Each structure stands twice: as structure tokens, then as C-alpha cells.
């Protein structure tokens, strides 16, 4: 199977993929705000630049897209037919980078939580999960 895009077109498409302020991230931020929690975004001084940081609680939250970070749900385990080797490698690099960031944060005494895109389908469960994180 051939590529749908030229290398230049694919680069332009990938450059438009948002890394911050995504809809899943906004949903988690809204749920935290509803719980009365203050947080900081994308702290570059921490490994992996966590999406949401609760400094006094030493809690770093990553909000991951299932496809981009290789979650084991239906959407995350799907591999595109076009350019398969590229996508398998890309997701593998993303997951390795995620593990390294979590390990480094843990070594610094931070708790690390990953919220997957598919977890956001149930808002009540998300709120309960976040409340549990805040209580511990």
C-alpha cells in the first residue's frame, strides 16, 4: 500500500496535531476545577512536562490519547494500514518516553497518574477517580 501523502504533506499534517489544550485535557481540567483544585499546566522543569501538575500534592497527571500513546483499548491498539512501520515505531517511541518520564518523576518523589482518552467517556467515573487521587 502506498502513502496517501507526500513526506512534506504528512509533515504539515503532523505539525497541526495539538500537544496542549486538547479536548481530553480540557475535560480533565474542568473536572479538577469542579472539585475546587488549583493546578499548573505543562511544567517544563519536570520530566516529561506533565499536562497537569498539583504541586503541593506532588501529583503529576498525564492525559494521553489512546492512539498516540499505545493504550490497550480498541482505539489505541489500532495500527494504520498505510505506513505501518512508521506508526509502530512512533507509538513505541512515545510509550518509551512516557515510561522514562514516569520513572524520573517517581524517583523525584512525585506520584504519576495517566488518564487515557477512553477514560473520559464516563464523566462521573473520572470525577470519582480524581477525587480519590486527591484524597490519597
C-alpha angles and dihedrals in degrees: 000000000000128000117268092215136041115246090259093050092047089050090052092049093048092048089061093058106109120235097184136035093027121164093253090050091049090052092054091046090051091051091050091049090051087056089053095248125150117212144167127233131231099346103201092196090069125073112267092011094254116230093231127019127192098193103188090048092045089229122146117192124197118194107204132190109231095227097045096047101037102247116183094240124105094269095043096049093051114107120197115245093222115075092358096171091055093052095045089052094045094052090045090053091048093051092047090051090048092052092048092051092048092049092049092048091048090052088054091054098258125138111229124207127182119204113195125214091242090056089067095070090086109052094185092053090048091052091049091049093050091047089052091051091051092049094053 
